[in-house]
């Protein structure tokens, strides 16, 4: 290996990155596929993904004079221990149980970039990226040998699975590129078959509008009713398509302490979390990714999970949530009560309907009550 490249790789590993590769700055072939994916509407309400298409196609539009792209990976997987009690509990995506990876990785990237300027060439120009800029990071990482684009659209590494974050440094430093990774999905379709909401219209294509991660994080409004049952007990993100992937049998527990699960985050107490006030929410999710959908989005998800739990103990907290300050929470609490059924739930919905002023919430309550009338509470 080129000595300069090896020196940088050693520093990257020292900083906690577990995957390292280099690729060229040639235009990305996947840009056309990406543009078509946007055109198909698969991005849903994520309008920001449609911006800067030209920059996504060519990293030299981001860093003039760029010569190479360092592609890095950092594992985040943590095992999940099931709680022994019988409380209604939710599920949290493994990547989001600890500190916000953007903050963790960006510090390491800047440390690596500063090292490159200090130890290799002080005149270098470049930029660092962690999932927040117009960079087609999966194709860059595939070209750099970090893994292949799986049928579930995650990048999969043959030795480490898919539970890792991606990051890049685009710079004017010329480095010898690594060879691309090849596809090893074969005929396997376990990820597609296991998706609870049928979010994969075809292999290697994700319809984000049906993806539980999108529904629980990116979608700001009401979750489509026909997808709520499929969400099960997921309240932030989803790991189903990764959990069933055979390559993740090789996944190793993250060595980075910042990604360790916070107390209560592996299997959250849904009854406790549906009652989170603003102050408690802010304190609980400080420096955690789950602050992204804000309190109203998270409690919306919790209300759906409580409804899906089938546990009548969830009725009382959902009834209390009918009085929440956020209409989004009130509406989904009504849906949850319709799933649980019972005269207590019906009476609470009828009482709320007499005072509810928001049209969207009234419609949710009326829908819920109609399901009581037809006996559909399953």
N, C-alpha and C positions, 0 to 999 in steps of 0.2 A: 504494500500500500504506500502511496505517496506519503512522505514524511510529514508534510504540513497537514495533510488530511488526517493522518493518524494522530497527530498532536491534538487537533481539534476534536477528534472522536474521543480520545481519552479524557479530555476536559468535559465533554458532554456527558459521558458516563459518570464522571466524578460529580457532576451537578444533578444527577438523578435520572437522566434520560436513559432508557433501556433499548431504544432502537435508534439507529443512525444510518443515514444514506445520503448520497449526493446525486442530483440530476442536473441536466442541462436547462437552459432557458429557452429552448425551442418552443414554438407555439404548441398549445395543448390540443390534441385531437378531440378530447372530450368536450370542448367548448360548444360544438355544434349539438351534441347530445344534450348538454345542459340547457341550451337555448330552447330546444324542442321540449324538454321537460317543463320548462317555465311556460311555454306556449300551450301545453296540454292542460295547464291549470293545476298541476300536481303540487305546486308550492303553496296552495291555499291562500291565506291572508298574509303570507310572508313577503310582502311587496319589496322589501329591501333586497331580496335575492335577485330581483330582476334588474337591479341597478348595476352599472359598470360592467356590462357583459364584455366589452372590449378588453378591459383590464384582466378579467378572468381568463381570457384566451391567451394572454401573453404577459408574463410577469415583468417584462422589460418596460411595460407601460407603468408599472409601479416603481421600479428602480431603473432609471436610465443608465445604460452601460452595464447592466447586470451580466455576470458571467456564469453563475451557478446558483443552485438552490440547495441549502442544507435542509434535509427533512428529518424530523426527530419524532420519537414516540415516547410516551411516559405511561406506564401501566397504572390502572386505578382500581382493579378488581378487589373486592373484599367479600369474604364468605358471609352468608346470611344464616344466623341462628334463629330458629323458630322459637317464639315465646311459648311458654308452657301454659299460660292462662287461656281462658276462652273468650277474652274480650274481642270485639270486632276490631280487626287490625288491617292496616293498609300496607301497600308495598311502595318502596322508593327505589328508583333506579340506582344501581351501585355507584355510578360516577358522581352522584350528587349528595352522598351521605356525609361528606366531610366538608373541607373548605373549598371555596370557588376555585376551580382549576385555572381559570383565566389569570387570577392573581398569582397563584403559585408558579405557573409555567412562565409567565411573562418575566418575573424576576430572574428565573434561571436563564431565560433566553438572553436578556440584557447582560447577564453575567458572562455568558458565552460570547456574545457579540463584543463586549469590552475586552475579553481575553484575546479574541481574534485581532482586534485593532492594536492591542498592546504588544502581543507576542508574534504576530505575523506581519501586519502591515498597517501602520497608523493612518494611511491615506484611504483606507477602504471606505466605500459608501455602501449603505444597505439598510434594510428594514426587517423587523421581526414581526411575526404574525402568529396569533393564537385564536383561530376560529372567529375572528371578528372583522375580517377584511375580504375584499373580492379576490380570493385565492381558491383555485380548484385543488384543494390540498390532497384529496384522495388520489387524483391522477398523478400529481407530483410525487406523492409517497410511493405509489405503485411503480413509477418510473425509476425511483431511487432504490427499489428493492425491499421496501418495508413490508409489503404485503399486496394482496390482490383484492379487487373490488368484488365482494361476495354477492350472492343472489339476494341477500338482505340489505345490500348497499353499504354494509360496513366494510372497512378495510380489515382483511384477515391475514395474520402472519402465521406461517406454517408452524413455527415453534412456540408461539405465544398466544395464539387466538386473536380475539378482536377487542378485548377490554383495555384499550389504550387511547390516550389523547394524541392528537397530531399537532405539530408546530413547525414553523419554517423560518429560515433566515435567507432572504434573497440579497445577494451582495455582488460586488464587483470583483470578488476574489475568484480566480479561475482554479477549479479543482477537478480532478479526473472523476467522471461519473461512475456510478455503480450500474449494474445490469438490472433490468426490470424484473419484477416478480411475475410469476405465471399463475394462472387460475388453477385452483385445486378443489373447486366445488364439485366437479364431476356431475353425476346425475342426481345428487342429493338435493332434496327440496324441503328438508325438515323445517327450515325457518319460515318458508312460505306457508306450509301446511299448518304450522302452529300459531300463526298470527290470529289473535282473537277477533280482529276487525277487518280481516281480508285486505290489508293495506298494500299487497303486492299484486298489481295487475298482470305482471309478467316477471320472469327472473331478471334481476339486476335493476328493477324499476320500483320505486316507492311512491305511492300516492300519499303524500303527507297529510292530505285532508282526512284520511282514515287511520292514520298512525296514532297510537295512544300517546306517544311522546309529544307529538304536535298538539293533540287535543288537550293534554294536561298542562302544557307549557306555553306554546306559541299562540294558540287560539285565545283571543281575549273575550269573546262573547259566549253565548250559550253553546253547549256541546249538542250536536244533533242527536235527537232522541233515539234514532235507530242505532247509534253507536254506543250509547251509554252502558247497556248491559255487557257489551263486549269488553269494556274497560275493567270489569271485575273489581279487584281491590287495589288497582294501581292508582296512586294519587299524584305521582310526579315521575314522568318518564315511564319507560317500559324496557325490560330486558328479555322478553320472551324469545325473540328471534336469535338472540345471542346465547341464551341459556341452553337452547336445544342444538346449537351448532356443535358438531363433533370436534371441531378444531379447538373449541374452548375447554375441552377436557385437559388441555395442556396449560391453561391459564394459571399464572402464578399470582399469589397475593401481592398487592402493591407494597413496595418497601417505603414509600413516601408517607411519613406519619400524618401529613396534612389531609390525606384521603381516608384516614380511618373513620369509621362510622361514628357519628355523634350519638350520645345516649338517646334512645328512643327513635332513631332514624331508620333502623333496619326494618322493624315492623311497627310503624307508628300506631298509637292508640287513637283510633278514629273518634271516639267519644270525647276524648280530651282535646283533640285538634279542632273539632268543629266549633269549639267554644273559644278559640284563640281570639283575644282582642288585639287591637293594633299594636299596643306596646309590647305584649308578649310575643306577637308575631315578629316584630322588628328585632327583639332580643334573641329569639330562638334561631332566626335565619340570618343573623349578621354574618357576613362573609361566607354565605352559603348560596349555591346556585338557585335554590328554590325561592329566593326573593324575586326572581324574574316574573312569575305570573302574579305577583303581589298577593296580599291577603285574600282578596276577593276570588282570585283564580284558584288558589290552593283550597280554600274552603268550598268552592264550587265542586272541586274534584273529590273532596272528602265527603260531601253530601251524596254524590253519586255512589261512592264506595260503600257508604252506610246503607244506602238503598239496596245495593247488590249483596250486602252481607246476609240478608234474610233473617237477621237477628232482631227480635222485637225490642230488645234493650236499646236499639238505635232510634226508636220512635220518639222518646222524650227529648233527646238532643236535637233531632231534626225538627220537632215542633218548636223548640226554642229558636232554632235557626230561621223559622218563618218570620221572626221579628228582627232579623239581622239588618244592619244599616245598608248593606249592599243588596241591590235587587238581584244580582247574579246569584248570590247565595240563597236568597229566599226562593227563587224560581227552581233551583235544583234541589232544594230541601223539599219542595212540594213533590217533585218527581220521586225522590227517595221515599217519601211517605206512601206514595201510590204503590211502590214495590212491596212495602212491608204490610200494607193493609191494616185492618182493625178499626173498630169504632172510634177509638181515641184519635187516631190519625185523621179519619174522616171529619170528625167534629172540629179538629184544629184547622183543617183546610177550609171548612165552611166558615168558621169564625174569621179567619184571615181574609177570606174573599170579601167580606163585608167592609173591610177597612183598607184593603190594598188599593193604591192609587196608580201604580205603574201597569200599563197595558200588557207588557211582556210577562210580568209576574202573574197578573190575572189570568192570562191565557194558559200559563203553566198550571195554575191551580185548577182551572176549569178542566183542563185535560186530565189532571190527576183525579179529580172527582168523577169524571166520566168513566174512568177505569174502575172505580169502586162500584159504579152502577152496573157495569157489565161483568163484574166479578173477576177482573184481570189484575191480580196483584202479584203474580208469580215473578 
